[in-house]
Every structure is written in structure tokens, then in C-alpha cells.
Amino acid sequence: MAGAPVGIVGLGLRDRSDRASAILESSIELGADAQFIIERSEISEFDQGLIDWRGMLDSRHWLVLSTSCLLEGESMKWAWGSSLTFAELEGCKSVMVVDMPRDSGRLEEAWGSVIERIRQIHLLFIGPKAMKALAELEGIEEGNLLGEIRSRSLVPIVCSFDPEKGVASISHALGQEIIEVGKEVGFERWLAGFLCELPQSGSGASGIASAAGSASG
């Protein structure tokens, strides 16, 4: 990254076993100024009233969340919703990762929560394992899923990444990009790199393609 490090905060589980945590850890490796909203602990519940939302989100580029986290207890569900509200107030762009929950039967519940908050999301990432299940849930062909979600929701960027092929698919207001990264990387690493590069490259079609292509670090 050129210039000042990109500022990122993430709402992950306290044991760091979730995708949002993995993305945040990858962004730290790539040089981002990244911070977890909730401290690490083996105890899952926490006192949500102690979170300094404004202090955490002030002057940050991105807030990273995942759908599976909101299914992990009342404290996390509350924090998940509150983080989106405060991010909007503080001008921090929200990144939502739609991943398969531990109980795959709860994907519809998690996706419903995203739909309720869709106007607060700037970048929506559909995990590779969730693509097919979500396409079936929405009644959309998998190849058209990203574009359909973007056109319906007006989320500025809707994307996914196939780690086996090393290919990123990105739908945005100006069209759709299919970018070959050139090597196999995990989707968490790719998304972390994309978030680190995007503020530097810009939000136009060429900037998005450039950020996606160099996102593996």
C-alpha cells in the first residue's frame, strides 16, 4: 500500500474462529491499521455497553462483519446491529461477509438480517461456500447472483472470490469484473488485500479491477 495505512476495524468472535477475524488478521499482515472491536477471550459473552463505538470507528475506512457472527448469542447479535448503525453515523464503510454458518440451515435467517440492513452496507462479499446455497435461496442462477443482488439492493460493490481458481468476480455500478489473480489464495486473504488496495486505487471500474488484481499481496 502507498501512503498512510488503511484503517480497518472488525467485529469478530472472541475466540477469533470466524471469517471476519481471519480477514482482519490478514489485513494486519498486509500492513493495515486494523483493530478488533471486542477483545480476545475464550468466554463468548461480553458487556456490549462497554464498547466505545465512536472511538473505534472514527477515521476508519472499513468496518468488517460476517453473517455467521450474528448467530452467536445475544451480545454478538446486538453488537452486529449496533456496529452498522454507528459506522453509518461515523462515515465508516461497512463490509459484510456472507458466509455459511455452522448450522447451514440458518443461512436464510442470517441473510434475512442482511436484507434488513442492506442500505447500510457498502461492500457485500459472498463467500465461495455460500454462493450456491444463496443462489438457490434467492432462485437465481449462481452466475447471475452477484449482479442481481447488486441491482436489487444498490450496494455499491458485490463480490466473491473462488480460491481454487484464483478468480475474483465483482459487480458494481458500472458493470462486472472477472479478475484472474494469478495464484491460489484464501478468500480471506484476497478480501483483506482488496480492502487495503481499494482506497488507494479509487472506486471507478479501472480502480476496482486494479485493486482486485493486486489484492493477494
C-alpha positions in Angstrom: 0.0 0.0 0.0 1.1 3.5 -0.7 0.6 6.4 1.7 -1.0 6.0 5.1 -2.2 2.6 6.2 -5.8 1.8 5.6 -7.8 1.9 8.8 -10.0 -1.2 9.4 -12.0 -2.4 12.4 -13.6 -5.9 12.7 -16.3 -7.4 14.7 -15.3 -11.0 15.2 -15.9 -13.7 17.8 -13.8 -13.5 20.9 -12.0 -16.8 20.1 -11.1 -15.5 16.6 -12.6 -18.6 14.9 -14.7 -16.7 12.4 -14.2 -15.2 8.9 -14.3 -11.6 9.9 -11.4 -12.2 12.3 -9.4 -14.1 9.7 -9.9 -11.1 7.3 -8.8 -8.6 9.9 -5.7 -10.7 10.8 -4.8 -10.9 7.1 -5.2 -7.2 6.8 -2.8 -6.7 9.7 -0.2 -8.9 7.8 -0.7 -6.7 4.8 0.1 -3.5 6.8 -3.3 -2.2 7.6 -4.0 -0.2 10.8 -6.5 -2.8 12.0 -8.2 -3.3 15.3 -10.7 -5.8 16.8 -13.8 -4.2 18.4 -14.1 -7.0 21.0 -11.0 -8.3 22.9 -9.9 -11.9 22.6 -11.3 -14.3 25.2 -12.5 -17.9 25.5 -15.7 -16.6 27.0 -18.2 -15.8 24.2 -20.4 -13.3 26.0 -19.4 -9.8 26.7 -20.7 -6.5 28.1 -21.8 -4.6 24.9 -22.3 -1.4 26.9 -18.5 -1.0 27.3 -17.9 -0.7 23.6 -16.8 2.8 22.6 -18.3 2.8 19.1 -17.3 6.3 18.1 -13.8 5.8 19.3 -13.4 2.6 17.4 -15.0 3.8 14.1 -13.7 7.3 14.0 -11.5 7.9 10.9 -11.6 4.3 9.8 -12.1 3.3 6.2 -13.8 -0.1 6.8 -15.9 -2.0 9.3 -15.7 -5.8 8.6 -18.6 -8.0 9.7 -19.8 -11.5 8.9 -23.2 -13.0 8.9 -22.3 -16.1 10.9 -21.3 -13.9 13.9 -24.8 -12.5 14.4 -26.0 -16.1 15.1 -23.5 -16.5 18.0 -25.5 -15.2 21.0 -27.5 -12.1 22.0 -24.4 -10.0 22.8 -22.9 -10.5 19.4 -26.3 -10.0 17.6 -26.7 -6.7 19.4 -23.1 -5.6 18.6 -23.6 -6.6 15.0 -26.6 -4.4 14.5 -25.1 -1.5 16.5 -21.8 -1.5 14.6 -23.7 -0.9 11.3 -25.6 2.0 12.8 -22.6 3.7 14.3 -20.5 3.0 11.2 -23.0 4.9 9.2 -23.0 7.8 11.6 -19.2 8.0 11.6 -18.8 7.7 7.9 -17.1 4.3 8.1 -17.9 2.0 5.2 -19.4 -1.4 6.1 -18.1 -4.7 4.6 -20.5 -7.6 5.1 -19.2 -11.2 4.5 -22.0 -13.7 3.8 -20.5 -17.0 4.9 -22.0 -20.4 5.7 -23.0 -20.6 9.4 -22.0 -23.6 11.5 -25.6 -24.7 11.1 -26.2 -24.4 7.4 -29.9 -24.4 7.9 -29.6 -20.9 9.5 -28.3 -19.2 6.3 -31.8 -17.9 5.5 -32.0 -16.3 9.0 -28.6 -14.7 8.6 -29.4 -13.5 5.1 -32.7 -12.0 6.2 -30.8 -9.9 8.8 -28.5 -8.6 6.0 -31.5 -7.7 3.8 -32.9 -5.7 6.7 -29.7 -3.7 6.9 -28.7 -3.7 3.2 -28.8 0.1 2.9 -26.0 0.4 5.4 -23.6 -1.9 3.6 -21.0 -0.6 1.1 -19.4 -3.8 0.1 -21.1 -7.2 0.2 -18.9 -10.3 -0.2 -20.5 -13.7 -0.8 -18.2 -16.5 0.5 -17.5 -19.3 -2.0 -19.3 -21.9 0.0 -22.3 -19.6 0.3 -22.7 -18.8 -3.4 -24.6 -21.9 -4.4 -26.8 -22.0 -1.3 -27.7 -18.3 -1.6 -28.4 -18.6 -5.3 -30.9 -21.5 -4.5 -32.4 -19.5 -1.7 -33.0 -16.5 -4.0 -34.0 -18.5 -7.0 -31.2 -17.0 -9.1 -28.6 -18.8 -11.3 -25.3 -18.8 -9.5 -23.6 -17.0 -12.4 -26.0 -14.1 -12.1 -26.2 -13.9 -8.4 -23.8 -11.0 -7.7 -25.3 -8.8 -10.4 -28.8 -9.5 -9.4 -28.1 -8.7 -5.7 -26.3 -5.5 -6.7 -29.1 -4.3 -8.9 -31.8 -5.1 -6.4 -30.0 -3.7 -3.3 -27.9 -0.9 -4.9 -25.0 -2.0 -2.7 -22.0 -0.2 -4.4 -19.9 -3.4 -4.6 -21.0 -7.0 -4.5 -18.2 -9.6 -5.0 -17.0 -13.1 -4.4 -13.7 -15.0 -4.9 -13.0 -18.6 -6.0 -9.9 -19.7 -4.1 -9.4 -22.8 -6.2 -9.3 -20.9 -9.5 -7.9 -17.7 -8.1 -10.6 -15.7 -9.7 -12.5 -12.7 -8.3 -16.0 -11.7 -9.5 -17.1 -8.1 -8.8 -20.3 -6.4 -9.6 -20.5 -2.6 -9.3 -22.5 0.4 -10.7 -20.5 0.4 -13.9 -20.7 -3.3 -14.7 -19.0 -6.5 -13.7 -15.3 -7.5 -13.5 -13.9 -11.0 -13.7 -10.3 -10.8 -12.5 -7.7 -13.6 -12.5 -5.5 -13.1 -9.6 -2.9 -15.5 -11.0 -2.4 -17.6 -7.9 -4.4 -19.5 -5.4 -5.0 -17.6 -2.2 -7.7 -18.0 0.5 -10.7 -15.7 0.1 -10.0 -14.0 3.5 -6.5 -13.0 2.2 -7.9 -11.8 -1.1 -10.6 -9.7 0.5 -8.2 -8.2 3.0 -5.9 -7.2 0.2 -8.9 -5.8 -1.8 -9.9 -3.6 1.2 -6.3 -2.4 1.6 -5.9 -1.5 -2.0 -9.3 0.0 -2.9 -9.0 3.3 -1.0 -5.8 3.9 -3.0 -6.9 2.8 -6.4 -10.3 4.5 -6.4 -13.9 3.3 -6.9 -14.1 3.6 -10.7 -14.1 0.4 -12.8 -10.3 0.6 -13.5 -9.6 1.2 -9.8 -11.7 -1.7 -8.7 -10.1 -4.0 -11.3 -6.6 -2.9 -10.2 -7.4 -3.4 -6.5 -8.8 -6.9 -7.2 -5.9 -8.0 -9.3 -3.2 -6.9 -6.7 -5.2 -7.9 -3.7 -3.3 -11.1 -2.9 -0.4 -9.1 -1.6 
